[in-house]
Amino acid sequence: MGVREPDISDVLQDVFLIVHRKLDGFEGRSSLRTWLYGISYRVVADYRKRAYRHREIPGDLQKERSAPQTSEARVVLADLLMHLSDERRDLVVMYEVEGLSMREAADVLKIPLQTAYSRHKAAISTLRGLVQDTREGRSRD
């Protein structure tokens, strides 16, 4: 959801610390899964707000990052998702990739269910257009 590979463990640690601190206050109004996604979503959103501060990456880490660590399909999907707004990308990842129900994704994003459906429809339409452009050899960059 927009976290750089070298920062994933730090962001995950932040999520675990918040979950540990707030677990006693979990009221059960939503599923535990939705609650955890909500926390993760907010931590990642905070990370993305701070992402403009680019940190220097040591040479050894740059070499590791340039090595293929994911399948080609994941790289293509990640590239396509980067063309979506944060709101649409987050919804698509939660619903299509992570397998949350549309209701759960809407709860995490704190949006009405119909808004979630309309964002999803718009995002899928955009992704289809990007795939079609790619097949035809055009670029939207």
Helices and strands as residue ranges (DSSP letters): G 5-7, H 8-22, G 23-25, H 32-50, H 59-66, H 72-81, H 86-92, I 93-97, H 102-109, H 113-135
